[in-house]
Amino acid sequence: MRFIAFILLAMACASPVMADWRVGLQIGYSPNYLVKLSGTGVSGGMPYSANYDLEYQSAVELGINLWDTSPHAWGVISGFHYGAERSVSKATINGTSVPVSSDASKYQTHFLYVGAHYRWESFYIPIAITYGITKFTTAMGAQSLEVKNGIGALLGLGWFFTDNFAIEYIGRSAGTELNVSTASSKETSKGMISSALLNLKLFF
């Protein structure tokens, strides 16, 4: 809540009179996608709990942005990141590493964000509230699936190396909830998705 309050305060500090609004396109490389979930369920009539630490493969992402790029000031930023589908590469359940098969689960998350950045002459720090739009493909055997999306945060560091081009490295998160059922089991898991992204942005 304090982080959200700080972002809202930073957005309030932006000057709409001096705003330099620009549209930006981006391409980025996301080296990781981490999912941490805590779940409870029933299997064969017996209750259980499980903690999941999952790591998914890297991916290329695309995005579009609407930013106030005014230098030496706070500016409002917003945008959309389109994420590719990722296959799981590592899995730990209740602290124990488990083998990953070819039919294991897959995740795909698109991020909407709104926030602010403070830009010096070239360098800037973006902070934002995110909303993750998540698609989850279960491992073989699931008969019912419900995915609930959630909010998170964005924080990073960027550099305008020309007037139109910027490079940045950001970290993003989003809440998620999964409700999965099979013929003999049912589980609800809640947690967070986190992912880093190295971007090249072109502003018009």
Phi, psi and chi 1 to 4 in degrees:
 res  aa     phi    psi   chi1   chi2   chi3   chi4
   1 MET       -  -37.0  -68.1  -59.6  -65.9      -
   2 ARG   -65.1  -37.6  -69.0 -178.8  179.8  178.5
   3 PHE   -64.4  -43.4 -172.8   78.0      -      -
   4 ILE   -62.2  -42.4  -66.2  175.2      -      -
   5 ALA   -62.1  -39.1      -      -      -      -
   6 PHE   -65.9  -41.2  178.9   74.5      -      -
   7 ILE   -62.7  -44.2  -67.1  172.3      -      -
   8 LEU   -62.5  -38.1  -65.2  175.8      -      -
   9 LEU   -65.8  -41.9  178.3   61.0      -      -
  10 ALA   -63.5  -40.4      -      -      -      -
  11 MET   -63.7  -36.6  -66.8  174.3   65.7      -
  12 ALA   -67.9  -25.5      -      -      -      -
  13 CYS   -77.5  -15.4  -68.7      -      -      -
  14 ALA   -68.5  141.6      -      -      -      -
  15 SER   -98.3  112.1  172.7      -      -      -
  16 PRO   -67.5  -22.7   24.4  -33.3      -      -
  17 VAL   -70.8  -40.2  176.8      -      -      -
  18 MET   -96.5   10.7  -58.6  -63.6  -67.8      -
  19 ALA   -64.2  141.6      -      -      -      -
  20 ASP  -118.2   81.0  179.3   19.6      -      -
  21 TRP   -75.5  131.7  -71.1  104.6      -      -
  22 ARG  -142.4  146.7  -58.4  171.7   73.9 -178.9
  23 VAL   -93.0  136.5  173.5      -      -      -
  24 GLY  -127.8  141.5      -      -      -      -
  25 LEU  -108.6  150.5  -59.5  178.3      -      -
  26 GLN  -144.2  153.7   72.5 -178.7   47.2      -
  27 ILE  -131.9  139.0 -176.0  169.1      -      -
  28 GLY  -145.3  162.6      -      -      -      -
  29 TYR  -117.1  123.1  172.2   72.6      -      -
  30 SER  -105.0  108.6  176.7      -      -      -
  31 PRO   -76.3  -17.6   28.8  -34.8      -      -
  32 ASN  -149.8  162.5   60.0    7.5      -      -
  33 TYR  -152.8  106.6 -177.3  101.9      -      -
  34 LEU  -110.2  136.9  -52.0  176.1      -      -
  35 VAL  -126.1  123.9 -178.5      -      -      -
  36 LYS  -121.2  117.6 -170.7  175.2 -177.3   65.5
  37 LEU  -129.0  147.5  -59.4  169.9      -      -
  38 SER  -121.5  125.8  -65.6      -      -      -
  39 GLY  -130.5  154.5      -      -      -      -
  40 THR  -131.3  148.3   57.0      -      -      -
  41 GLY  -164.7 -174.5      -      -      -      -
  42 VAL  -132.6  129.6  177.0      -      -      -
  43 SER  -132.9  120.5  178.7      -      -      -
  44 GLY    60.3   30.6      -      -      -      -
  45 GLY    85.2   -1.9      -      -      -      -
  46 MET  -108.0  129.0  -62.7  -65.3  -66.8      -
  47 PRO   -73.9  152.3   27.0  -33.6      -      -
  48 TYR  -154.3  167.1   67.9   90.8      -      -
  49 SER  -133.9  154.1   61.3      -      -      -
  50 ALA  -151.4  142.8      -      -      -      -
  51 ASN  -114.9  128.6  -66.0  -48.9      -      -
  52 TYR  -115.2  133.0  -57.7   92.8      -      -
  53 ASP  -122.8  109.4  -70.8  -76.1      -      -
  54 LEU  -120.7  139.5  -52.0  172.3      -      -
  55 GLU  -121.7  129.6 -176.8  174.8  -20.6      -
  56 TYR  -112.5  163.5  -72.3   76.2      -      -
  57 GLN   -68.0  161.3  -64.3  173.5  -10.8      -
  58 SER   -69.8  164.3   60.0      -      -      -
  59 ALA  -160.0  158.3      -      -      -      -
  60 VAL   -90.6  140.3  173.9      -      -      -
  61 GLU  -126.8  153.7  -65.6 -168.6   15.3      -
  62 LEU  -119.8  159.4  -58.3  174.1      -      -
  63 GLY  -161.6  164.7      -      -      -      -
  64 ILE  -133.8  142.7 -173.5  168.7      -      -
  65 ASN  -134.7  151.5  -50.1  -87.1      -      -
  66 LEU  -128.0  109.6  178.1   62.1      -      -
  67 TRP  -126.7  147.6  -76.4   27.7      -      -
  68 ASP   -90.6  108.0  169.7   10.1      -      -
  69 THR   -97.5   21.5   59.7      -      -      -
  70 SER   -56.7  131.6  -55.8      -      -      -
  71 PRO   -78.1  157.6   27.8  -33.6      -      -
  72 HIS    55.6   42.7  -55.2  -70.3      -      -
  73 ALA  -164.8  162.3      -      -      -      -
  74 TRP   -78.0  140.0  -75.9  101.2      -      -
  75 GLY  -137.4  145.7      -      -      -      -
  76 VAL   -75.1  139.2  173.2      -      -      -
  77 ILE  -129.9  149.5   60.2  174.3      -      -
  78 SER  -156.1  160.2   61.4      -      -      -
  79 GLY   175.5 -176.5      -      -      -      -
  80 PHE  -140.2  128.7  173.0   73.9      -      -
  81 HIS  -109.7  124.1  -60.3  162.6      -      -
  82 TYR   -95.1  116.5  179.7   87.9      -      -
  83 GLY  -100.5  143.7      -      -      -      -
  84 ALA   -81.7  160.2      -      -      -      -
  85 GLU   -71.2  139.7 -173.6  176.3   66.3      -
  86 ARG  -126.2  141.3  -51.9  176.7 -168.2 -127.8
  87 SER   -94.9  148.5  -61.5      -      -      -
  88 VAL   -69.1  139.3   64.9      -      -      -
  89 SER  -114.2  -29.3   56.8      -      -      -
  90 LYS  -141.6  145.2  -64.1  180.0 -178.5  178.3
  91 ALA  -143.7  133.1      -      -      -      -
  92 THR  -128.8  127.5  -58.6      -      -      -
  93 ILE  -121.4  121.5  -58.1  176.7      -      -
  94 ASN    51.8   40.6  -68.4  -27.8      -      -
  95 GLY    82.3    0.0      -      -      -      -
  96 THR  -112.6  127.5  -58.7      -      -      -
  97 SER   -68.9  136.4  179.8      -      -      -
  98 VAL  -122.9  149.4  -62.2      -      -      -
  99 PRO   -67.4  149.5   23.6  -33.3      -      -
 100 VAL  -108.5  127.5  174.8      -      -      -
 101 SER  -102.6  169.9   63.2      -      -      -
 102 SER   -68.4  -21.3   59.7      -      -      -
 103 ASP  -103.3   23.7   60.0   -5.0      -      -
 104 ALA   -71.8  174.3      -      -      -      -
 105 SER   -67.0  158.3   64.5      -      -      -
 106 LYS  -132.0  146.7  -63.6 -180.0  179.8 -179.8
 107 TYR  -122.7  149.2 -101.2  101.5      -      -
 108 GLN  -146.7  124.7 -178.0  177.9   21.8      -
 109 THR  -130.8  130.3  -60.4      -      -      -
 110 HIS  -104.8  138.8  -47.8  -51.3      -      -
 111 PHE  -111.7  125.6  -73.0   93.1      -      -
 112 LEU   -97.7  142.5  -72.0  165.3      -      -
 113 TYR  -145.8  152.7   73.0   89.3      -      -
 114 VAL  -146.8  137.9   61.3      -      -      -
 115 GLY  -177.0 -140.7      -      -      -      -
 116 ALA  -148.7  159.6      -      -      -      -
 117 HIS  -136.2  148.3   77.0  -29.7      -      -
 118 TYR  -103.3  123.8 -171.9   85.7      -      -
 119 ARG  -112.1  127.6  178.8 -177.3  171.8 -176.0
 120 TRP   -83.1 -149.9  -68.8  -90.5      -      -
 121 GLU   -65.6  -44.9 -173.6   63.9   31.2      -
 122 SER  -125.6  -42.7  -60.8      -      -      -
 123 PHE   -82.6  151.8  -71.2   95.7      -      -
 124 TYR  -149.4  157.0   63.7   89.2      -      -
 125 ILE  -122.0  113.3  -64.6  176.6      -      -
 126 PRO   -92.7  139.3   31.3  -29.7      -      -
 127 ILE  -134.6  140.9   55.0  173.3      -      -
 128 ALA  -159.5  161.5      -      -      -      -
 129 ILE   -93.2  134.0  -58.4  166.8      -      -
 130 THR  -113.9  157.5   63.1      -      -      -
 131 TYR  -131.7  117.0 -179.3   74.1      -      -
 132 GLY   -91.6  125.8      -      -      -      -
 133 ILE  -102.3  104.7  -55.1  168.6      -      -
 134 THR  -110.7  136.1  -62.8      -      -      -
 135 LYS  -114.3  129.5  173.8 -173.2  174.7 -176.3
 136 PHE  -123.5  125.6  177.4   70.8      -      -
 137 THR  -105.5  118.2  -57.1      -      -      -
 138 THR   -75.1  164.0   64.3      -      -      -
 139 ALA   -66.6  165.8      -      -      -      -
 140 MET   -57.1  137.3  -64.6  -66.3  -71.1      -
 141 GLY   115.5  -20.5      -      -      -      -
 142 ALA   -72.9  138.7      -      -      -      -
 143 GLN  -108.3  -20.0  -63.9  178.9  -19.4      -
 144 SER  -144.5  139.7  176.3      -      -      -
 145 LEU  -146.2  132.9  170.1   65.5      -      -
 146 GLU  -130.1  129.1  179.0 -172.1   18.9      -
 147 VAL  -116.3  128.5 -179.4      -      -      -
 148 LYS  -112.0  132.6  -65.6 -176.9  178.9  179.6
 149 ASN   -86.3  167.0  -57.9  -44.1      -      -
 150 GLY  -154.3  175.3      -      -      -      -
 151 ILE   -97.7  164.7   63.5  171.7      -      -
 152 GLY  -160.0 -148.5      -      -      -      -
 153 ALA  -141.5  160.6      -      -      -      -
 154 LEU  -133.5  136.5  177.7  153.4      -      -
 155 LEU  -149.4  140.0  178.2   64.4      -      -
 156 GLY  -165.8 -166.1      -      -      -      -
 157 LEU  -144.7  133.6  176.5   65.7      -      -
 158 GLY  -135.7  167.4      -      -      -      -
 159 TRP  -146.0  119.1  173.3   45.8      -      -
 160 PHE   -80.1  102.9  -82.4   90.4      -      -
 161 PHE   -89.5  -10.7   59.0   92.3      -      -
 162 THR  -141.1 -179.3   72.8      -      -      -
 163 ASP   -66.8  -27.6 -175.6   56.9      -      -
 164 ASN  -107.4  -18.8  -62.0  101.1      -      -
 165 PHE  -114.2  140.5  -77.0   94.6      -      -
 166 ALA  -139.3  149.0      -      -      -      -
 167 ILE  -121.7  139.5 -171.4  169.3      -      -
 168 GLU  -146.6  156.8   68.5  176.4   17.3      -
 169 TYR  -126.7  122.9 -171.7   75.3      -      -
 170 ILE  -130.8  156.6   59.2  173.6      -      -
 171 GLY  -117.0  140.6      -      -      -      -
 172 ARG  -133.2  154.6  -53.2  156.2  -61.5  172.1
 173 SER  -142.3  162.7   65.8      -      -      -
 174 ALA  -160.7  142.9      -      -      -      -
 175 GLY   -75.8  155.7      -      -      -      -
 176 THR  -152.6  155.1 -171.7      -      -      -
 177 GLU  -140.6  133.5  178.4 -179.6  -31.0      -
 178 LEU  -120.4  134.2  -56.4  177.4      -      -
 179 ASN  -121.6  109.7  -64.0  -65.3      -      -
 180 VAL  -120.4  135.7 -178.2      -      -      -
 181 SER  -131.9  144.0  -61.5      -      -      -
 182 THR  -123.7 -172.2   67.2      -      -      -
 183 ALA   -63.9  -27.0      -      -      -      -
 184 SER  -125.1    5.4   59.8      -      -      -
 185 SER  -148.4  161.0   66.3      -      -      -
 186 LYS  -149.5  135.1 -177.6  176.6 -177.9 -179.5
 187 GLU  -142.8  141.2  179.9  178.4  -43.5      -
 188 THR  -118.4  125.2  -63.6      -      -      -
 189 SER  -125.9  136.4  -59.3      -      -      -
 190 LYS  -127.0  147.0  -61.2  179.1 -179.3 -179.8
 191 GLY   175.8 -154.7      -      -      -      -
 192 MET  -129.5  147.2  -65.9  -66.1  -66.8      -
 193 ILE  -106.1  137.1  -63.9  163.1      -      -
 194 SER  -136.4  144.5   57.7      -      -      -
 195 SER  -156.0  136.8  175.7      -      -      -
 196 ALA   -94.1  159.3      -      -      -      -
 197 LEU  -152.3  126.4 -176.2   64.0      -      -
 198 LEU  -102.3  118.4  177.7   64.3      -      -
 199 ASN  -115.8  147.8  -87.7  -36.9      -      -
 200 LEU  -115.3  121.4  176.5   66.2      -      -
 201 LYS  -112.0  142.0  -66.1 -180.0 -177.6  -73.9
 202 LEU  -120.3  119.1  169.5   60.8      -      -
 203 PHE  -104.7  141.1  -74.3   95.3      -      -
 204 PHE  -110.5      -  -60.5   93.4      -      -
